[in-house]
Amino acid sequence: VHETEYLFVHVRSPPIFQHLLTYIRAWAQRVGLYGRAYGYLSGYSWAILCAHICHTFLSPIKSLSSIEHFSIDEFFSLVQQFFTTFAKFNWLSQS
């Protein structure tokens, strides 16, 4: 938990990042892909993946203060980018 809190502080856009992470974690739990004890990604690992998506796909001109409020379209665009990116990700050469 403490590592994830540390990540929240250092990620580029905390509000949308936190919502994305909550959504992705809930999805992973629902489909049975959550939990280091079961051989799947931990909460911290999901946070790293979400941070990568936020860092890569959010507009570089947006600052922390200007992204306090975000639209539902921006949020679901990031969700779509998450699944698109990691569905096509070459885990052997890019990890």
Backbone as ProteinMPNN parsed JSONL, in Angstrom:
{"seq_chain_A": "VHETEYLFVHVRSPPIFQHLLTYIRAWAQRVGLYGRAYGYLSGYSWAILCAHICHTFLSPIKSLSSIEHFSIDEFFSLVQQFFTTFAKFNWLSQS", "coords_chain_A": {"N_chain_A": [[0.828, -1.199, 0.0], [1.917, 1.281, 0.786], [3.862, 1.738, -1.194], [2.252, 2.158, -3.432], [0.933, 4.491, -2.674], [3.119, 6.21, -2.675], [3.634, 6.194, -5.402], [1.306, 7.479, -6.33], [1.813, 10.113, -5.536], [3.91, 10.818, -7.168], [3.145, 10.412, -9.797], [2.104, 11.845, -12.899], [-0.527, 12.981, -13.125], [-2.535, 12.909, -10.704], [-5.527, 12.778, -10.029], [-6.968, 11.658, -12.306], [-5.387, 9.47, -12.748], [-5.733, 7.981, -10.365], [-8.443, 7.303, -10.593], [-8.383, 5.811, -12.968], [-6.707, 3.684, -12.17], [-8.261, 2.526, -10.109], [-10.473, 1.652, -11.602], [-9.24, -0.183, -13.401], [-8.094, -2.023, -11.602], [-10.44, -3.043, -10.408], [-11.578, -4.269, -12.635], [-9.58, -6.216, -13.16], [-9.748, -7.783, -10.841], [-12.369, -8.694, -11.091], [-12.226, -10.326, -13.376], [-10.461, -12.204, -12.525], [-7.663, -11.8, -12.564], [-6.009, -10.648, -10.714], [-3.679, -10.259, -8.148], [-0.808, -11.014, -6.525], [-0.229, -13.243, -4.977], [-1.504, -15.253, -6.299], [-0.129, -15.558, -8.595], [-0.498, -13.56, -10.402], [-0.544, -10.097, -11.524], [0.37, -7.67, -9.068], [-1.175, -5.129, -6.981], [0.524, -2.924, -7.054], [1.899, -3.379, -9.433], [-0.167, -3.109, -11.32], [-0.605, -0.421, -10.9], [1.76, 0.699, -11.895], [1.47, 0.103, -14.627], [-0.815, 1.637, -15.211], [0.188, 4.175, -14.644], [2.061, 4.413, -16.672], [0.368, 4.57, -18.904], [-1.035, 6.975, -18.358], [1.118, 8.775, -18.368], [2.019, 8.502, -21.005], [-0.201, 9.042, -22.696], [-1.697, 11.269, -21.868], [-2.204, 14.708, -22.525], [0.751, 16.505, -23.067], [0.868, 19.195, -22.388], [-0.812, 19.648, -20.316], [-0.972, 20.52, -16.976], [-0.491, 19.562, -13.506], [-2.314, 21.094, -12.043], [-4.209, 21.833, -13.949], [-5.491, 19.511, -14.603], [-7.11, 18.646, -12.629], [-9.816, 18.378, -12.909], [-11.505, 16.305, -15.097], [-12.893, 15.043, -18.148], [-15.48, 12.596, -18.754], [-15.099, 11.462, -21.19], [-12.327, 11.791, -21.579], [-11.436, 10.109, -19.557], [-12.446, 7.52, -20.316], [-11.161, 7.311, -22.712], [-8.538, 6.949, -21.884], [-8.88, 4.472, -20.612], [-9.483, 2.889, -22.831], [-7.059, 3.211, -24.228], [-5.368, 1.926, -22.434], [-6.159, -0.827, -22.592], [-5.809, -1.271, -25.347], [-3.076, -0.677, -25.719], [-1.738, -2.571, -24.02], [-2.736, -4.962, -24.955], [-1.479, -5.225, -27.356], [1.13, -5.137, -26.667], [4.516, -6.106, -26.737], [5.629, -8.339, -24.761], [7.943, -9.8, -24.45], [10.108, -8.416, -25.651], [9.832, -5.741, -24.902], [9.626, -5.47, -22.195]], "CA_chain_A": [[0.0, 0.0, 0.0], [2.764, 2.468, 0.866], [4.495, 1.956, -2.492], [1.24, 2.724, -4.315], [0.758, 5.882, -2.252], [4.296, 6.915, -3.183], [3.419, 6.347, -6.838], [0.276, 8.514, -6.5], [2.42, 11.429, -5.363], [4.87, 11.1, -8.221], [2.593, 10.288, -11.151], [1.872, 13.146, -13.5], [-1.877, 13.533, -12.963], [-3.142, 12.046, -9.694], [-6.954, 12.449, -10.014], [-7.365, 10.73, -13.361], [-4.614, 8.25, -12.503], [-6.388, 7.218, -9.303], [-9.683, 6.739, -11.135], [-8.007, 4.759, -13.914], [-6.209, 2.543, -11.404], [-9.41, 1.904, -9.445], [-11.251, 0.975, -12.64], [-8.47, -1.32, -13.915], [-8.011, -3.015, -10.521], [-11.754, -3.69, -10.288], [-11.691, -5.161, -13.794], [-8.663, -7.343, -12.969], [-10.324, -8.633, -9.798], [-13.59, -9.297, -11.622], [-11.89, -11.386, -14.336], [-9.57, -13.152, -11.874], [-6.265, -11.559, -12.936], [-5.439, -9.751, -9.708], [-3.145, -10.852, -6.927], [0.532, -11.591, -6.594], [-0.257, -14.556, -4.333], [-2.054, -16.212, -7.26], [0.712, -15.561, -9.781], [-0.89, -12.471, -11.295], [0.024, -8.804, -11.163], [-0.015, -7.079, -7.783], [-1.734, -3.783, -7.079], [1.597, -2.013, -7.446], [2.161, -3.612, -10.858], [-1.254, -2.459, -12.075], [-0.375, 1.024, -10.782], [2.835, 1.04, -12.832], [0.889, 0.078, -15.975], [-1.694, 2.811, -15.334], [1.047, 5.363, -14.689], [2.626, 4.45, -18.024], [-0.686, 5.049, -19.807], [-1.243, 8.405, -18.084], [2.302, 9.512, -18.807], [2.146, 8.422, -22.455], [-1.34, 9.476, -23.493], [-2.279, 12.557, -21.494], [-1.585, 15.83, -23.224], [1.927, 16.986, -22.33], [0.728, 20.586, -21.954], [-1.648, 19.722, -19.119], [-0.222, 20.474, -15.72], [-1.244, 18.956, -12.409], [-3.432, 21.933, -11.631], [-5.244, 21.924, -14.978], [-6.153, 18.232, -14.824], [-7.899, 18.298, -11.449], [-11.123, 17.968, -13.425], [-11.36, 15.692, -16.41], [-14.182, 14.609, -18.676], [-15.702, 11.153, -18.85], [-14.482, 11.067, -22.462], [-10.886, 11.656, -21.327], [-11.24, 8.923, -18.731], [-12.636, 6.289, -21.079], [-10.104, 7.277, -23.721], [-7.396, 6.308, -21.22], [-9.218, 3.053, -20.426], [-9.305, 2.273, -24.144], [-5.624, 3.18, -24.498], [-4.796, 0.893, -21.568], [-6.393, -2.154, -23.159], [-5.196, -1.323, -26.678], [-1.618, -0.715, -25.564], [-1.221, -3.796, -23.425], [-3.123, -6.098, -25.794], [-0.499, -5.297, -28.447], [2.466, -4.987, -26.081], [5.416, -7.242, -26.899], [6.14, -8.526, -23.408], [9.285, -10.386, -24.476], [11.165, -7.469, -26.007], [9.618, -4.401, -24.363], [9.528, -5.453, -20.732]], "C_chain_A": [[0.867, 1.255, 0.0], [3.449, 2.77, -0.461], [3.51, 2.587, -3.469], [0.975, 4.176, -3.956], [1.924, 6.74, -2.74], [4.137, 7.183, -4.678], [2.376, 7.423, -7.115], [0.887, 9.909, -6.448], [3.276, 11.795, -6.566], [4.332, 10.941, -9.638], [2.148, 11.663, -11.63], [0.506, 13.754, -13.197], [-2.693, 12.682, -11.995], [-4.646, 11.779, -9.804], [-7.358, 11.428, -11.081], [-6.61, 9.41, -13.222], [-5.305, 7.381, -11.456], [-7.677, 6.575, -9.797], [-9.387, 5.609, -12.122], [-7.548, 3.514, -13.167], [-7.347, 1.806, -10.698], [-10.233, 1.084, -10.432], [-10.533, -0.292, -13.115], [-8.321, -2.406, -12.847], [-9.332, -3.768, -10.362], [-11.967, -4.672, -11.437], [-10.835, -6.412, -13.577], [-9.188, -8.309, -11.902], [-11.542, -9.385, -10.326], [-13.278, -10.461, -12.57], [-10.864, -12.38, -13.783], [-8.101, -13.015, -12.243], [-5.532, -10.695, -11.919], [-4.891, -10.561, -8.548], [-1.826, -11.561, -7.114], [0.549, -13.004, -6.01], [-0.754, -15.649, -5.278], [-1.244, -16.266, -8.554], [0.36, -14.488, -10.791], [-0.248, -11.166, -10.822], [-0.505, -8.318, -9.818], [-0.645, -5.709, -8.02], [-0.7, -2.771, -7.529], [1.913, -2.162, -8.933], [1.09, -2.973, -11.733], [-1.073, -0.945, -12.034], [0.714, 1.492, -11.748], [2.284, 1.083, -14.258], [-0.012, 1.29, -16.203], [-0.879, 4.099, -15.411], [1.666, 5.516, -16.07], [1.601, 5.008, -19.014], [-0.928, 6.538, -19.595], [-0.083, 9.23, -18.616], [2.383, 9.577, -20.334], [1.026, 9.137, -23.19], [-2.024, 10.759, -23.045], [-1.517, 13.668, -22.192], [-0.405, 16.364, -22.427], [1.802, 18.427, -21.844], [-0.135, 20.728, -20.709], [-0.775, 19.614, -17.877], [-1.075, 19.793, -14.656], [-2.46, 19.783, -12.038], [-4.544, 21.965, -12.674], [-5.96, 20.606, -15.21], [-6.9, 17.759, -13.577], [-9.28, 17.801, -11.859], [-10.915, 17.427, -14.826], [-12.725, 15.185, -16.849], [-14.264, 13.084, -18.683], [-15.097, 10.623, -20.145], [-12.977, 10.881, -22.308], [-10.597, 10.375, -20.544], [-11.356, 7.65, -19.563], [-11.686, 6.189, -22.268], [-8.855, 6.619, -23.133], [-7.647, 4.82, -20.978], [-9.0, 2.305, -21.744], [-7.821, 2.159, -24.495], [-4.93, 2.098, -23.662], [-4.938, -0.478, -22.215], [-5.762, -2.307, -24.54], [-3.685, -1.479, -26.569], [-1.137, -2.068, -25.069], [-1.705, -5.057, -24.127], [-2.097, -6.319, -26.899], [0.945, -5.281, -27.944], [3.286, -6.257, -26.286], [6.149, -7.453, -25.571], [7.546, -9.116, -23.384], [10.368, -9.348, -24.736], [11.017, -6.097, -25.364], [9.574, -4.358, -22.847], [10.878, -5.417, -20.076]], "O_chain_A": [[0.569, 2.204, -0.726], [3.603, 3.937, -0.822], [3.889, 3.458, -4.251], [0.808, 5.01, -4.846], [1.722, 7.875, -3.17], [4.465, 8.267, -5.16], [2.544, 8.208, -8.049], [0.516, 10.784, -7.231], [3.355, 12.965, -6.938], [5.016, 11.309, -10.593], [1.85, 12.541, -10.819], [0.416, 14.97, -13.027], [-3.463, 11.824, -12.426], [-5.036, 10.617, -9.682], [-8.023, 10.44, -10.772], [-7.146, 8.35, -13.546], [-5.444, 6.173, -11.647], [-7.97, 5.429, -9.457], [-10.058, 4.577, -12.114], [-7.962, 2.405, -13.502], [-7.377, 0.575, -10.699], [-10.638, -0.039, -10.134], [-11.15, -1.352, -13.22], [-8.415, -3.592, -13.163], [-9.339, -4.988, -10.199], [-12.476, -5.774, -11.234], [-11.302, -7.532, -13.782], [-9.076, -9.525, -12.059], [-11.722, -10.569, -10.041], [-13.986, -11.468, -12.567], [-10.445, -13.295, -14.491], [-7.368, -14.003, -12.238], [-4.524, -10.073, -12.254], [-5.568, -11.448, -8.028], [-1.748, -12.588, -7.787], [1.272, -13.868, -6.506], [-0.462, -16.828, -5.08], [-1.634, -16.946, -9.503], [0.862, -14.502, -11.915], [0.497, -11.146, -9.842], [-1.669, -8.527, -9.477], [-0.639, -5.201, -9.142], [-1.009, -1.862, -8.299], [2.167, -1.168, -9.614], [1.397, -2.369, -12.761], [-1.354, -0.259, -13.017], [0.597, 2.56, -12.35], [2.598, 2.002, -15.015], [0.026, 1.9, -17.272], [-1.224, 5.01, -16.163], [1.782, 6.63, -16.58], [1.942, 5.83, -19.865], [-1.017, 7.288, -20.567], [-0.288, 10.269, -19.245], [2.776, 10.602, -20.89], [1.275, 9.778, -24.211], [-2.859, 11.291, -23.777], [-0.311, 13.559, -22.417], [-0.541, 16.647, -21.236], [2.562, 18.842, -20.969], [-0.191, 21.802, -20.111], [0.057, 18.714, -17.762], [-2.245, 19.487, -14.889], [-3.523, 19.232, -11.751], [-5.713, 22.109, -12.316], [-6.947, 20.573, -15.944], [-7.28, 16.591, -13.489], [-9.842, 16.909, -11.224], [-10.222, 18.036, -15.641], [-13.602, 14.931, -16.023], [-13.251, 12.387, -18.625], [-14.638, 9.483, -20.203], [-12.411, 9.927, -22.841], [-9.641, 9.656, -20.832], [-10.469, 6.798, -19.522], [-11.437, 5.094, -22.773], [-8.193, 5.826, -23.803], [-6.738, 4.003, -21.122], [-8.408, 1.227, -21.767], [-7.378, 1.127, -25.001], [-4.008, 1.437, -24.14], [-3.956, -1.204, -22.369], [-5.234, -3.372, -24.862], [-3.09, -2.316, -27.248], [-0.219, -2.648, -25.649], [-1.135, -6.128, -23.914], [-1.868, -7.45, -27.328], [1.877, -5.402, -28.739], [2.8, -7.36, -26.035], [7.168, -6.815, -25.305], [8.268, -8.949, -22.401], [11.431, -9.39, -24.116], [11.996, -5.354, -25.289], [9.49, -3.272, -22.274], [10.967, -5.399, -18.849]]}, "name": "protein", "num_of_chains": 1, "seq": "VHETEYLFVHVRSPPIFQHLLTYIRAWAQRVGLYGRAYGYLSGYSWAILCAHICHTFLSPIKSLSSIEHFSIDEFFSLVQQFFTTFAKFNWLSQS"}
